[in-house]
């Protein structure tokens, strides 16, 4: 799918300073699931951190989230300049109470799990989504997410 890719980047924005703080937590070992002993009790640092931080980052009553995703591709296709863009914008679902983050991640995971269960994804092993979800599989995923009211906008420029 990414044959001849020269440059690829990924950026996630949560709030100003998020990446630096998350990196620091990882470097300190606080994201490890390997239990450590604290006063005779074994505890995974990540589990403790989750318990401590979740009350500070959980949506409060009346707060709503939004998920925004943009993928831009620029390069050559059949020897000619080509650019494509896909955008997704999803918001908290007032009817179900599902957060946008839950909708866009859990729905995607459930759809892909069903595809695997049906034998539509025969590849095995540790693979990234872009290694196995392309072509008709990508179209099916987007179609099922669209049925769940997660909307995409596609733009192609030549």
LUMZAFI-99397 format. One record per residue (C-alpha): chain; residue number from 1; x negated, y, z; residue in one letter. Coordinates in steps of 0.5 Angstrom, whole numbers, plus 500, padded with zeros to 3 digits. Layout:
BEGIN
<pt A; NUM; <X; Y; Z>; a> ...
! end
This chain:
BEGIN
<pt A; 1; <500; 500; 500>; x> <pt A; 2; <494; 505; 502>; x> <pt A; 3; <490; 502; 496>; x> <pt A; 4; <484; 508; 495>; x> <pt A; 5; <486; 512; 501>; x> <pt A; 6; <481; 517; 503>; x> <pt A; 7; <484; 521; 508>; x> <pt A; 8; <489; 519; 513>; x> <pt A; 9; <491; 523; 520>; x> <pt A; 10; <496; 522; 525>; x> <pt A; 11; <499; 527; 530>; x> <pt A; 12; <504; 527; 536>; x> <pt A; 13; <506; 533; 539>; x> <pt A; 14; <509; 532; 546>; x> <pt A; 15; <507; 539; 550>; x> <pt A; 16; <501; 543; 550>; x> <pt A; 17; <495; 539; 553>; x> <pt A; 18; <499; 532; 552>; x> <pt A; 19; <493; 529; 548>; x> <pt A; 20; <488; 532; 553>; x> <pt A; 21; <491; 529; 559>; x> <pt A; 22; <493; 523; 556>; x> <pt A; 23; <486; 522; 554>; x> <pt A; 24; <483; 523; 561>; x> <pt A; 25; <488; 518; 564>; x> <pt A; 26; <486; 513; 560>; x> <pt A; 27; <479; 515; 561>; x> <pt A; 28; <480; 514; 568>; x> <pt A; 29; <483; 507; 568>; x> <pt A; 30; <490; 509; 570>; x> <pt A; 31; <493; 506; 564>; x> <pt A; 32; <490; 499; 565>; x> <pt A; 33; <495; 494; 566>; x> <pt A; 34; <489; 490; 570>; x> <pt A; 35; <491; 490; 577>; x> <pt A; 36; <487; 493; 582>; x> <pt A; 37; <487; 491; 590>; x> <pt A; 38; <489; 497; 594>; x> <pt A; 39; <489; 496; 602>; x> <pt A; 40; <490; 488; 600>; x> <pt A; 41; <496; 490; 595>; x> <pt A; 42; <495; 488; 588>; x> <pt A; 43; <497; 494; 583>; x> <pt A; 44; <497; 495; 576>; x> <pt A; 45; <494; 503; 575>; x> <pt A; 46; <499; 504; 569>; x> <pt A; 47; <505; 501; 574>; x> <pt A; 48; <503; 506; 579>; x> <pt A; 49; <502; 512; 575>; x> <pt A; 50; <509; 510; 571>; x> <pt A; 51; <512; 510; 578>; x> <pt A; 52; <509; 517; 580>; x> <pt A; 53; <510; 521; 573>; x> <pt A; 54; <517; 518; 571>; x> <pt A; 55; <521; 523; 576>; x> <pt A; 56; <517; 529; 573>; x> <pt A; 57; <518; 527; 566>; x> <pt A; 58; <525; 524; 565>; x> <pt A; 59; <530; 528; 562>; x> <pt A; 60; <534; 532; 567>; x> <pt A; 61; <542; 532; 567>; x> <pt A; 62; <544; 537; 561>; x> <pt A; 63; <537; 536; 558>; x> <pt A; 64; <537; 533; 551>; x> <pt A; 65; <531; 531; 546>; x> <pt A; 66; <529; 531; 539>; x> <pt A; 67; <525; 527; 535>; x> <pt A; 68; <522; 530; 529>; x> <pt A; 69; <517; 526; 524>; x> <pt A; 70; <514; 528; 517>; x> <pt A; 71; <510; 524; 513>; x> <pt A; 72; <506; 528; 507>; x> <pt A; 73; <502; 524; 502>; x> <pt A; 74; <498; 528; 497>; x> <pt A; 75; <494; 525; 491>; x> <pt A; 76; <494; 522; 484>; x> <pt A; 77; <499; 517; 482>; x> <pt A; 78; <498; 514; 475>; x> <pt A; 79; <492; 519; 474>; x> <pt A; 80; <497; 525; 475>; x> <pt A; 81; <497; 530; 481>; x> <pt A; 82; <503; 527; 486>; x> <pt A; 83; <506; 529; 493>; x> <pt A; 84; <511; 526; 497>; x> <pt A; 85; <514; 528; 503>; x> <pt A; 86; <519; 524; 508>; x> <pt A; 87; <522; 528; 514>; x> <pt A; 88; <526; 525; 520>; x> <pt A; 89; <530; 529; 525>; x> <pt A; 90; <534; 526; 530>; x> <pt A; 91; <537; 529; 536>; x> <pt A; 92; <540; 526; 543>; x> <pt A; 93; <547; 522; 542>; x> <pt A; 94; <552; 525; 546>; x> <pt A; 95; <557; 520; 545>; x> <pt A; 96; <552; 514; 547>; x> <pt A; 97; <548; 518; 551>; x> <pt A; 98; <542; 515; 548>; x> <pt A; 99; <536; 519; 547>; x> <pt A; 100; <533; 521; 541>; x> <pt A; 101; <526; 517; 543>; x> <pt A; 102; <530; 511; 544>; x> <pt A; 103; <534; 511; 538>; x> <pt A; 104; <528; 512; 533>; x> <pt A; 105; <524; 507; 537>; x> <pt A; 106; <528; 502; 539>; x> <pt A; 107; <533; 502; 533>; x> <pt A; 108; <527; 501; 529>; x> <pt A; 109; <524; 495; 533>; x> <pt A; 110; <530; 492; 533>; x> <pt A; 111; <531; 492; 526>; x> <pt A; 112; <524; 490; 525>; x> <pt A; 113; <525; 484; 530>; x> <pt A; 114; <531; 482; 526>; x> <pt A; 115; <527; 482; 519>; x> <pt A; 116; <522; 477; 522>; x> <pt A; 117; <527; 473; 525>; x> <pt A; 118; <531; 472; 518>; x> <pt A; 119; <524; 470; 515>; x> <pt A; 120; <524; 477; 511>; x> <pt A; 121; <517; 478; 514>; x> <pt A; 122; <513; 472; 514>; x> <pt A; 123; <506; 475; 515>; x> <pt A; 124; <503; 474; 522>; x> <pt A; 125; <498; 476; 527>; x> <pt A; 126; <496; 483; 530>; x> <pt A; 127; <499; 488; 524>; x> <pt A; 128; <500; 495; 524>; x> <pt A; 129; <507; 497; 521>; x> <pt A; 130; <504; 500; 515>; x> <pt A; 131; <501; 493; 513>; x> <pt A; 132; <508; 490; 513>; x> <pt A; 133; <514; 495; 512>; x> <pt A; 134; <513; 497; 505>; x> <pt A; 135; <517; 497; 498>; x> <pt A; 136; <524; 493; 499>; x> <pt A; 137; <522; 492; 507>; x> <pt A; 138; <521; 500; 508>; x> <pt A; 139; <528; 501; 504>; x> <pt A; 140; <532; 496; 508>; x> <pt A; 141; <529; 499; 515>; x> <pt A; 142; <531; 506; 512>; x> <pt A; 143; <538; 504; 510>; x> <pt A; 144; <539; 501; 517>; x> <pt A; 145; <537; 507; 521>; x> <pt A; 146; <541; 511; 516>; x> <pt A; 147; <547; 507; 518>; x> <pt A; 148; <545; 508; 525>; x> <pt A; 149; <546; 516; 524>; x> <pt A; 150; <538; 517; 524>; x> <pt A; 151; <537; 521; 517>; x> <pt A; 152; <532; 522; 513>; x> <pt A; 153; <530; 527; 507>; x> <pt A; 154; <525; 525; 502>; x> <pt A; 155; <522; 530; 497>; x> <pt A; 156; <517; 528; 491>; x> <pt A; 157; <513; 533; 487>; x> <pt A; 158; <509; 532; 481>; x> 
! end
